[in-house]
Amino acid sequence: MPASFPELGVEVGSATEAENAYNVTRLQIYANGVEICCVDRLAQILRINGKDYMSQINNLL
């Protein structure tokens, strides 16, 4: 879901650049069949390289 819509400026003879910001509820990245990163805002999951950082944060709360 887009967070905002960028304004595009076009000039003759120059490259056009655009940045888009998105809001996501879950981001999960795999490389060679191995989970590298999992961030889920609704389920409160923060797992990087197999280590669950959210459990440590929940213990502090």
PDB file with one MODEL, atoms N, CA, C and O in Angstrom:
MODEL        1
ATOM      1  N   MET A   1       0.844  -1.155   0.000  1.00  0.00           N
ATOM      2  CA  MET A   1       0.000   0.000   0.000  1.00  0.00           C
ATOM      3  C   MET A   1       0.902   1.235   0.000  1.00  0.00           C
ATOM      4  O   MET A   1       1.723   1.386   0.906  1.00  0.00           O
ATOM      5  N   PRO A   2       0.775   2.108  -0.976  1.00  0.00           N
ATOM      6  CA  PRO A   2       1.638   3.288  -1.036  1.00  0.00           C
ATOM      7  C   PRO A   2       1.388   4.226   0.135  1.00  0.00           C
ATOM      8  O   PRO A   2       0.240   4.487   0.495  1.00  0.00           O
ATOM      9  N   ALA A   3       2.467   4.732   0.728  1.00  0.00           N
ATOM     10  CA  ALA A   3       2.347   5.692   1.815  1.00  0.00           C
ATOM     11  C   ALA A   3       2.164   7.100   1.274  1.00  0.00           C
ATOM     12  O   ALA A   3       1.523   7.936   1.910  1.00  0.00           O
ATOM     13  N   SER A   4       2.726   7.364   0.099  1.00  0.00           N
ATOM     14  CA  SER A   4       2.588   8.674  -0.526  1.00  0.00           C
ATOM     15  C   SER A   4       2.823   8.532  -2.022  1.00  0.00           C
ATOM     16  O   SER A   4       3.348   7.520  -2.487  1.00  0.00           O
ATOM     17  N   PHE A   5       2.438   9.532  -2.749  1.00  0.00           N
ATOM     18  CA  PHE A   5       2.660   9.543  -4.185  1.00  0.00           C
ATOM     19  C   PHE A   5       3.686  10.617  -4.504  1.00  0.00           C
ATOM     20  O   PHE A   5       3.490  11.781  -4.156  1.00  0.00           O
ATOM     21  N   PRO A   6       4.785  10.240  -5.165  1.00  0.00           N
ATOM     22  CA  PRO A   6       5.844  11.215  -5.432  1.00  0.00           C
ATOM     23  C   PRO A   6       5.479  12.141  -6.584  1.00  0.00           C
ATOM     24  O   PRO A   6       4.691  11.800  -7.466  1.00  0.00           O
ATOM     25  N   GLU A   7       6.079  13.317  -6.543  1.00  0.00           N
ATOM     26  CA  GLU A   7       5.957  14.225  -7.672  1.00  0.00           C
ATOM     27  C   GLU A   7       7.111  13.940  -8.612  1.00  0.00           C
ATOM     28  O   GLU A   7       8.254  13.816  -8.173  1.00  0.00           O
ATOM     29  N   LEU A   8       6.828  13.836  -9.882  1.00  0.00           N
ATOM     30  CA  LEU A   8       7.863  13.541 -10.862  1.00  0.00           C
ATOM     31  C   LEU A   8       8.152  14.790 -11.674  1.00  0.00           C
ATOM     32  O   LEU A   8       7.245  15.442 -12.193  1.00  0.00           O
ATOM     33  N   GLY A   9       9.428  15.106 -11.771  1.00  0.00           N
ATOM     34  CA  GLY A   9       9.853  16.193 -12.635  1.00  0.00           C
ATOM     35  C   GLY A   9      10.611  15.600 -13.807  1.00  0.00           C
ATOM     36  O   GLY A   9      11.515  14.786 -13.618  1.00  0.00           O
ATOM     37  N   VAL A  10      10.256  15.995 -14.999  1.00  0.00           N
ATOM     38  CA  VAL A  10      10.899  15.449 -16.188  1.00  0.00           C
ATOM     39  C   VAL A  10      11.604  16.587 -16.913  1.00  0.00           C
ATOM     40  O   VAL A  10      11.006  17.617 -17.225  1.00  0.00           O
ATOM     41  N   GLU A  11      12.896  16.374 -17.173  1.00  0.00           N
ATOM     42  CA  GLU A  11      13.671  17.344 -17.931  1.00  0.00           C
ATOM     43  C   GLU A  11      14.245  16.644 -19.150  1.00  0.00           C
ATOM     44  O   GLU A  11      14.634  15.478 -19.080  1.00  0.00           O
ATOM     45  N   VAL A  12      14.296  17.338 -20.238  1.00  0.00           N
ATOM     46  CA  VAL A  12      14.820  16.775 -21.479  1.00  0.00           C
ATOM     47  C   VAL A  12      16.311  16.497 -21.317  1.00  0.00           C
ATOM     48  O   VAL A  12      17.070  17.362 -20.882  1.00  0.00           O
ATOM     49  N   GLY A  13      16.721  15.278 -21.673  1.00  0.00           N
ATOM     50  CA  GLY A  13      18.132  14.905 -21.637  1.00  0.00           C
ATOM     51  C   GLY A  13      18.635  14.429 -20.293  1.00  0.00           C
ATOM     52  O   GLY A  13      19.830  14.163 -20.161  1.00  0.00           O
ATOM     53  N   SER A  14      17.781  14.309 -19.287  1.00  0.00           N
ATOM     54  CA  SER A  14      18.232  13.819 -17.981  1.00  0.00           C
ATOM     55  C   SER A  14      17.369  12.634 -17.554  1.00  0.00           C
ATOM     56  O   SER A  14      16.234  12.465 -17.997  1.00  0.00           O
ATOM     57  N   ALA A  15      17.948  11.834 -16.687  1.00  0.00           N
ATOM     58  CA  ALA A  15      17.239  10.650 -16.196  1.00  0.00           C
ATOM     59  C   ALA A  15      16.184  11.062 -15.170  1.00  0.00           C
ATOM     60  O   ALA A  15      16.372  12.021 -14.422  1.00  0.00           O
ATOM     61  N   THR A  16      15.101  10.341 -15.146  1.00  0.00           N
ATOM     62  CA  THR A  16      14.041  10.594 -14.179  1.00  0.00           C
ATOM     63  C   THR A  16      14.235   9.685 -12.978  1.00  0.00           C
ATOM     64  O   THR A  16      14.454   8.484 -13.132  1.00  0.00           O
ATOM     65  N   GLU A  17      14.156  10.251 -11.794  1.00  0.00           N
ATOM     66  CA  GLU A  17      14.277   9.475 -10.561  1.00  0.00           C
ATOM     67  C   GLU A  17      12.967   9.566  -9.799  1.00  0.00           C
ATOM     68  O   GLU A  17      12.311  10.608  -9.785  1.00  0.00           O
ATOM     69  N   ALA A  18      12.600   8.478  -9.174  1.00  0.00           N
ATOM     70  CA  ALA A  18      11.382   8.447  -8.370  1.00  0.00           C
ATOM     71  C   ALA A  18      11.621   7.575  -7.149  1.00  0.00           C
ATOM     72  O   ALA A  18      12.229   6.509  -7.244  1.00  0.00           O
ATOM     73  N   GLU A  19      11.142   8.030  -6.012  1.00  0.00           N
ATOM     74  CA  GLU A  19      11.201   7.245  -4.783  1.00  0.00           C
ATOM     75  C   GLU A  19       9.776   6.969  -4.340  1.00  0.00           C
ATOM     76  O   GLU A  19       8.931   7.864  -4.341  1.00  0.00           O
ATOM     77  N   ASN A  20       9.517   5.738  -3.966  1.00  0.00           N
ATOM     78  CA  ASN A  20       8.194   5.349  -3.501  1.00  0.00           C
ATOM     79  C   ASN A  20       8.312   4.782  -2.102  1.00  0.00           C
ATOM     80  O   ASN A  20       9.178   3.948  -1.836  1.00  0.00           O
ATOM     81  N   ALA A  21       7.453   5.227  -1.213  1.00  0.00           N
ATOM     82  CA  ALA A  21       7.400   4.700   0.147  1.00  0.00           C
ATOM     83  C   ALA A  21       6.160   3.820   0.267  1.00  0.00           C
ATOM     84  O   ALA A  21       5.073   4.208  -0.160  1.00  0.00           O
ATOM     85  N   TYR A  22       6.327   2.638   0.846  1.00  0.00           N
ATOM     86  CA  TYR A  22       5.224   1.694   1.008  1.00  0.00           C
ATOM     87  C   TYR A  22       5.111   1.282   2.469  1.00  0.00           C
ATOM     88  O   TYR A  22       6.115   1.182   3.174  1.00  0.00           O
ATOM     89  N   ASN A  23       3.901   1.047   2.911  1.00  0.00           N
ATOM     90  CA  ASN A  23       3.645   0.467   4.223  1.00  0.00           C
ATOM     91  C   ASN A  23       3.319  -1.001   4.014  1.00  0.00           C
ATOM     92  O   ASN A  23       2.430  -1.342   3.233  1.00  0.00           O
ATOM     93  N   VAL A  24       4.034  -1.861   4.707  1.00  0.00           N
ATOM     94  CA  VAL A  24       3.771  -3.292   4.611  1.00  0.00           C
ATOM     95  C   VAL A  24       3.532  -3.836   6.007  1.00  0.00           C
ATOM     96  O   VAL A  24       4.032  -3.289   6.990  1.00  0.00           O
ATOM     97  N   THR A  25       2.769  -4.910   6.093  1.00  0.00           N
ATOM     98  CA  THR A  25       2.545  -5.543   7.385  1.00  0.00           C
ATOM     99  C   THR A  25       3.482  -6.721   7.595  1.00  0.00           C
ATOM    100  O   THR A  25       3.736  -7.113   8.734  1.00  0.00           O
ATOM    101  N   ARG A  26       4.007  -7.301   6.491  1.00  0.00           N
ATOM    102  CA  ARG A  26       4.924  -8.433   6.617  1.00  0.00           C
ATOM    103  C   ARG A  26       5.964  -8.370   5.506  1.00  0.00           C
ATOM    104  O   ARG A  26       5.637  -8.171   4.336  1.00  0.00           O
ATOM    105  N   LEU A  27       7.213  -8.543   5.894  1.00  0.00           N
ATOM    106  CA  LEU A  27       8.326  -8.615   4.954  1.00  0.00           C
ATOM    107  C   LEU A  27       9.114  -9.864   5.299  1.00  0.00           C
ATOM    108  O   LEU A  27       9.584 -10.019   6.426  1.00  0.00           O
ATOM    109  N   GLN A  28       9.259 -10.756   4.328  1.00  0.00           N
ATOM    110  CA  GLN A  28       9.984 -12.005   4.541  1.00  0.00           C
ATOM    111  C   GLN A  28      10.909 -12.213   3.354  1.00  0.00           C
ATOM    112  O   GLN A  28      10.463 -12.252   2.207  1.00  0.00           O
ATOM    113  N   ILE A  29      12.201 -12.346   3.637  1.00  0.00           N
ATOM    114  CA  ILE A  29      13.207 -12.463   2.581  1.00  0.00           C
ATOM    115  C   ILE A  29      13.910 -13.804   2.712  1.00  0.00           C
ATOM    116  O   ILE A  29      14.385 -14.171   3.787  1.00  0.00           O
ATOM    117  N   TYR A  30      13.969 -14.535   1.592  1.00  0.00           N
ATOM    118  CA  TYR A  30      14.663 -15.817   1.525  1.00  0.00           C
ATOM    119  C   TYR A  30      15.804 -15.711   0.529  1.00  0.00           C
ATOM    120  O   TYR A  30      15.681 -15.032  -0.491  1.00  0.00           O
ATOM    121  N   ALA A  31      16.921 -16.384   0.821  1.00  0.00           N
ATOM    122  CA  ALA A  31      18.037 -16.501  -0.118  1.00  0.00           C
ATOM    123  C   ALA A  31      18.487 -17.952  -0.109  1.00  0.00           C
ATOM    124  O   ALA A  31      18.845 -18.484   0.942  1.00  0.00           O
ATOM    125  N   ASN A  32      18.473 -18.598  -1.272  1.00  0.00           N
ATOM    126  CA  ASN A  32      18.849 -20.010  -1.415  1.00  0.00           C
ATOM    127  C   ASN A  32      18.035 -20.914  -0.498  1.00  0.00           C
ATOM    128  O   ASN A  32      18.567 -21.881   0.046  1.00  0.00           O
ATOM    129  N   GLY A  33      16.760 -20.613  -0.322  1.00  0.00           N
ATOM    130  CA  GLY A  33      15.876 -21.436   0.487  1.00  0.00           C
ATOM    131  C   GLY A  33      16.005 -21.227   1.981  1.00  0.00           C
ATOM    132  O   GLY A  33      15.375 -21.950   2.754  1.00  0.00           O
ATOM    133  N   VAL A  34      16.806 -20.255   2.414  1.00  0.00           N
ATOM    134  CA  VAL A  34      17.010 -19.979   3.839  1.00  0.00           C
ATOM    135  C   VAL A  34      16.414 -18.608   4.156  1.00  0.00           C
ATOM    136  O   VAL A  34      16.651 -17.631   3.446  1.00  0.00           O
ATOM    137  N   GLU A  35      15.641 -18.559   5.233  1.00  0.00           N
ATOM    138  CA  GLU A  35      15.046 -17.286   5.627  1.00  0.00           C
ATOM    139  C   GLU A  35      16.125 -16.358   6.180  1.00  0.00           C
ATOM    140  O   GLU A  35      16.839 -16.711   7.118  1.00  0.00           O
ATOM    141  N   ILE A  36      16.235 -15.182   5.595  1.00  0.00           N
ATOM    142  CA  ILE A  36      17.208 -14.190   6.042  1.00  0.00           C
ATOM    143  C   ILE A  36      16.566 -13.222   7.026  1.00  0.00           C
ATOM    144  O   ILE A  36      17.157 -12.876   8.050  1.00  0.00           O
ATOM    145  N   CYS A  37      15.353 -12.790   6.706  1.00  0.00           N
ATOM    146  CA  CYS A  37      14.704 -11.762   7.511  1.00  0.00           C
ATOM    147  C   CYS A  37      13.195 -11.980   7.487  1.00  0.00           C
ATOM    148  O   CYS A  37      12.621 -12.289   6.442  1.00  0.00           O
ATOM    149  N   CYS A  38      12.563 -11.819   8.637  1.00  0.00           N
ATOM    150  CA  CYS A  38      11.105 -11.860   8.723  1.00  0.00           C
ATOM    151  C   CYS A  38      10.661 -10.776   9.705  1.00  0.00           C
ATOM    152  O   CYS A  38      11.011 -10.812  10.884  1.00  0.00           O
ATOM    153  N   VAL A  39       9.894  -9.820   9.206  1.00  0.00           N
ATOM    154  CA  VAL A  39       9.344  -8.756  10.037  1.00  0.00           C
ATOM    155  C   VAL A  39       7.843  -8.744   9.805  1.00  0.00           C
ATOM    156  O   VAL A  39       7.386  -8.524   8.683  1.00  0.00           O
ATOM    157  N   ASP A  40       7.079  -8.977  10.856  1.00  0.00           N
ATOM    158  CA  ASP A  40       5.622  -8.974  10.775  1.00  0.00           C
ATOM    159  C   ASP A  40       5.101  -8.050  11.861  1.00  0.00           C
ATOM    160  O   ASP A  40       5.207  -8.356  13.049  1.00  0.00           O
ATOM    161  N   ARG A  41       4.542  -6.926  11.458  1.00  0.00           N
ATOM    162  CA  ARG A  41       4.093  -5.926  12.418  1.00  0.00           C
ATOM    163  C   ARG A  41       2.857  -6.379  13.184  1.00  0.00           C
ATOM    164  O   ARG A  41       2.722  -6.063  14.366  1.00  0.00           O
ATOM    165  N   LEU A  42       1.953  -7.113  12.538  1.00  0.00           N
ATOM    166  CA  LEU A  42       0.719  -7.524  13.200  1.00  0.00           C
ATOM    167  C   LEU A  42       0.942  -8.676  14.169  1.00  0.00           C
ATOM    168  O   LEU A  42       0.357  -8.697  15.252  1.00  0.00           O
ATOM    169  N   ALA A  43       1.783  -9.634  13.791  1.00  0.00           N
ATOM    170  CA  ALA A  43       2.054 -10.793  14.640  1.00  0.00           C
ATOM    171  C   ALA A  43       3.228 -10.553  15.584  1.00  0.00           C
ATOM    172  O   ALA A  43       3.582 -11.439  16.362  1.00  0.00           O
ATOM    173  N   GLN A  44       3.833  -9.372  15.528  1.00  0.00           N
ATOM    174  CA  GLN A  44       4.977  -8.994  16.361  1.00  0.00           C
ATOM    175  C   GLN A  44       6.116  -9.995  16.231  1.00  0.00           C
ATOM    176  O   GLN A  44       6.574 -10.567  17.220  1.00  0.00           O
ATOM    177  N   ILE A  45       6.569 -10.199  14.991  1.00  0.00           N
ATOM    178  CA  ILE A  45       7.690 -11.090  14.700  1.00  0.00           C
ATOM    179  C   ILE A  45       8.840 -10.253  14.171  1.00  0.00           C
ATOM    180  O   ILE A  45       8.664  -9.440  13.264  1.00  0.00           O
ATOM    181  N   LEU A  46      10.016 -10.457  14.743  1.00  0.00           N
ATOM    182  CA  LEU A  46      11.245  -9.854  14.238  1.00  0.00           C
ATOM    183  C   LEU A  46      12.319 -10.928  14.314  1.00  0.00           C
ATOM    184  O   LEU A  46      12.890 -11.182  15.374  1.00  0.00           O
ATOM    185  N   ARG A  47      12.585 -11.557  13.168  1.00  0.00           N
ATOM    186  CA  ARG A  47      13.518 -12.677  13.106  1.00  0.00           C
ATOM    187  C   ARG A  47      14.542 -12.387  12.012  1.00  0.00           C
ATOM    188  O   ARG A  47      14.182 -12.190  10.851  1.00  0.00           O
ATOM    189  N   ILE A  48      15.823 -12.363  12.392  1.00  0.00           N
ATOM    190  CA  ILE A  48      16.903 -12.098  11.446  1.00  0.00           C
ATOM    191  C   ILE A  48      17.930 -13.208  11.581  1.00  0.00           C
ATOM    192  O   ILE A  48      18.446 -13.468  12.668  1.00  0.00           O
ATOM    193  N   ASN A  49      18.224 -13.868  10.442  1.00  0.00           N
ATOM    194  CA  ASN A  49      19.154 -15.003  10.404  1.00  0.00           C
ATOM    195  C   ASN A  49      18.797 -16.065  11.441  1.00  0.00           C
ATOM    196  O   ASN A  49      19.683 -16.646  12.067  1.00  0.00           O
ATOM    197  N   GLY A  50      17.503 -16.317  11.621  1.00  0.00           N
ATOM    198  CA  GLY A  50      17.046 -17.365  12.515  1.00  0.00           C
ATOM    199  C   GLY A  50      16.955 -16.967  13.976  1.00  0.00           C
ATOM    200  O   GLY A  50      16.469 -17.752  14.789  1.00  0.00           O
ATOM    201  N   LYS A  51      17.406 -15.776  14.336  1.00  0.00           N
ATOM    202  CA  LYS A  51      17.354 -15.333  15.730  1.00  0.00           C
ATOM    203  C   LYS A  51      16.106 -14.482  15.939  1.00  0.00           C
ATOM    204  O   LYS A  51      15.864 -13.525  15.204  1.00  0.00           O
ATOM    205  N   ASP A  52      15.313 -14.847  16.957  1.00  0.00           N
ATOM    206  CA  ASP A  52      14.060 -14.160  17.256  1.00  0.00           C
ATOM    207  C   ASP A  52      14.339 -13.008  18.220  1.00  0.00           C
ATOM    208  O   ASP A  52      14.484 -13.221  19.423  1.00  0.00           O
ATOM    209  N   TYR A  53      14.413 -11.796  17.690  1.00  0.00           N
ATOM    210  CA  TYR A  53      14.700 -10.627  18.517  1.00  0.00           C
ATOM    211  C   TYR A  53      13.465 -10.131  19.254  1.00  0.00           C
ATOM    212  O   TYR A  53      13.598  -9.486  20.293  1.00  0.00           O
ATOM    213  N   MET A  54      12.280 -10.410  18.752  1.00  0.00           N
ATOM    214  CA  MET A  54      11.061  -9.923  19.385  1.00  0.00           C
ATOM    215  C   MET A  54      10.809 -10.596  20.724  1.00  0.00           C
ATOM    216  O   MET A  54      10.233  -9.975  21.617  1.00  0.00           O
ATOM    217  N   SER A  55      11.222 -11.847  20.891  1.00  0.00           N
ATOM    218  CA  SER A  55      11.047 -12.512  22.185  1.00  0.00           C
ATOM    219  C   SER A  55      11.881 -11.820  23.256  1.00  0.00           C
ATOM    220  O   SER A  55      11.458 -11.720  24.407  1.00  0.00           O
ATOM    221  N   GLN A  56      13.059 -11.345  22.879  1.00  0.00           N
ATOM    222  CA  GLN A  56      13.895 -10.613  23.835  1.00  0.00           C
ATOM    223  C   GLN A  56      13.256  -9.273  24.194  1.00  0.00           C
ATOM    224  O   GLN A  56      13.307  -8.848  25.349  1.00  0.00           O
ATOM    225  N   ILE A  57      12.661  -8.615  23.215  1.00  0.00           N
ATOM    226  CA  ILE A  57      12.002  -7.334  23.469  1.00  0.00           C
ATOM    227  C   ILE A  57      10.773  -7.538  24.341  1.00  0.00           C
ATOM    228  O   ILE A  57      10.529  -6.746  25.252  1.00  0.00           O
ATOM    229  N   ASN A  58       9.992  -8.586  24.081  1.00  0.00           N
ATOM    230  CA  ASN A  58       8.801  -8.862  24.887  1.00  0.00           C
ATOM    231  C   ASN A  58       9.166  -9.182  26.324  1.00  0.00           C
ATOM    232  O   ASN A  58       8.399  -8.858  27.231  1.00  0.00           O
ATOM    233  N   ASN A  59      10.313  -9.809  26.565  1.00  0.00           N
ATOM    234  CA  ASN A  59      10.746 -10.093  27.929  1.00  0.00           C
ATOM    235  C   ASN A  59      11.055  -8.811  28.691  1.00  0.00           C
ATOM    236  O   ASN A  59      10.904  -8.770  29.912  1.00  0.00           O
ATOM    237  N   LEU A  60      11.484  -7.766  27.993  1.00  0.00           N
ATOM    238  CA  LEU A  60      11.786  -6.493  28.636  1.00  0.00           C
ATOM    239  C   LEU A  60      10.531  -5.696  28.965  1.00  0.00           C
ATOM    240  O   LEU A  60      10.542  -4.859  29.867  1.00  0.00           O
ATOM    241  N   LEU A  61       9.451  -5.954  28.238  1.00  0.00           N
ATOM    242  CA  LEU A  61       8.219  -5.170  28.442  1.00  0.00           C
ATOM    243  C   LEU A  61       7.413  -5.633  29.613  1.00  0.00           C
ATOM    244  O   LEU A  61       6.359  -5.066  29.900  1.00  0.00           O
TER     245      LEU A  61
ENDMDL
END
